[in-house]
Amino acid sequence: MITDVIDHLAGITPGSPLDRLRDRRPDAREHAQRAFDALFSPDEEGEVTLVERDAVAAFVAGLHQDHAAAGFYAGRLADLAPGLVPAVSAEVAAGRVKGPYGVYPDGPLAAESEAGPRYRVHDPEALGERLTAAFEHAHLLVFRPREASGAHLDALAAHGWGPTGVVTLSQLVAFLSFQTRVVAGLRLLGQKGTATS
C-alpha cells in the first residue's frame, strides 16, 4: 500500500535526502496526502464515481506529460474499469498541446492572447456523456483557464454534473496540476543532487 503518493511518483525512498527535505515541511506533506485520500478514496463517492475520478486523473496527468503519474492513475483505472484505459490513452494523445491558450478581452493583457486549438473528445461513445463533458472541461482548465466561464459550467450541468460534482471535478484538476508540479520539482532536485540533509 502506498502511504505517500508524491513520494511514490517522485521515486523518494525512506531516509533519502529528498525524504529528509520533505520532512522539513511535515504539514505540507500530510496535507497533500490527505487531499489525495479525500479525492481518490472518499468515504462516499457522492456525485463523482471512483472510475470517473481515476479516468479524469489519468487524462490530466497525461496532458501534463507526467508519464509516472499518468501510469499510476491509469493503473488505478485499470483495476476498476480496464475497458476505459485505451479510450483515456487515446484522448490524452488527441488532447496533448503546448498551451496555455486563451483570449483576453480588450485591455493591457490582450497582447498576450493566443487562440490555440480547441479540444473536443474524439470518441464520445467510448467515454460516455459524463466523462466526455468532464474531459472537455478538464482540458479547458489545464490549457485555457482564462476562458472558463459560467457557460462551461452550464455545459457540465447539461451532461449530468451537479454542483457538488462540478466542484469535485475542478478540485481533481487543480490537485493533479499541483501534484505533477511538485513531483517534477522533487525529481529535478534529486537529479541535481541539491537536496541536503
Secondary structure, DSSP 8 states (H G I E B T S, - for coil): --S-HHHHHHT--TTSHHHHHHHT-HHHHHHHHHHHHHHHS-SS-TTS-HHHHHHHHHHHHHHTT-HHHHHHHHHHHHHH-GGGHHHHHHHHHHH------B---SSTTGGG-B-------S-HHHH-HHHHHHHHHHHHHHH-GGG--HHHHHHHHHTT--HHHHHHHHHHHHHHHHHHHHHHHHHHHHHHT----
